[in-house]
Amino acid sequence: MSVKIRLKRFGSKKRPYYRIVVIDSRNPRDGMTLDEVGIYRPVEHENQVQLESDKVKDWLSKGALVTATVKNILNSQNIKLK
């Protein structure tokens, strides 16, 4: 089973927000998740990203892969990836 940390879309038209989730790579984008580790609101000017860094680091240590967008978000929050 390949596990990825990626975005799950919510919100209305032109007002999206995303949950940063841990999900099996075979599931669809908005499918069943294993864990939710944060929120990303690209439209907001303040508090765009809220992360539970301990959960993120735990999943990364277990071998979860990260998508490109989530990698940029994590790097902006000073969670460095190998």
N, C-alpha and C positions, 0 to 999 in steps of 0.2 A: 504494500500500500504506500503510495507516494503522497506525502502531506505537503501542502503549500500554505503560506501565509499570503493572503490576497484580500482585495476589496470586495465588499458586497454592497450593492447599490440600494439606497432608499431615497425617499423624498419625492417631491412632485416635479413636474416638468419645469426645467430651467432653475430649479432649487434643489440640486442633489446634495445628499450627504451619504457618507459611506461608513460601514463598520469594517474594521480590520479584523479578519477572521482567520482561523485555522480550519482548513477544509481538505478533504480528499480530492486529489487533482482530477478524478474521474467525474465528480459531481458538477452540476451546472453552477454558474456564477451565483445565483440566488438560492442554491440548494441547501441541504442540511449541513450544518457546521459542527465541528468538533469542539471549538472554543472561540469566544470573542475576546480579543485582546486590546481593542481600542476603537476610537471614533475619529473620522477625518471629515471636516466640513470645509470644502474648498471655497465656498462663497463668503463665509464669515471672515471678518478682519481680525477678530480676537479669538483666542482659544480654538484655533483651527484643528489642532491635534491633541487628543487625550489618549495616552497609552498606559497600559499596565506593563511596565518594563520587565518586571520579574517573570510574568507569564511569557513574554516574548523571548526572553533569554532562555527560559526553560524549554520552549518548543524548538528554539534554534539548537540547543544542546542535544535534543532528541533527533535532530537531522531534518527538520522541516526546511523546505526550500522557500525562497522569497521572490515575489514578482518584482519587476523593475520599478514600478511605481511605489510599492511598499518599501523597497530598498531606499529610494530617495527620501521617503517620509522618515524612516528610521535613522538615516544619516543626519537629517535635519534636527532630530531629537537627540543626537549624540549617542546613539546606539550603533556602535561600529560593527560591521560584519567582516568576517574573514574573507 
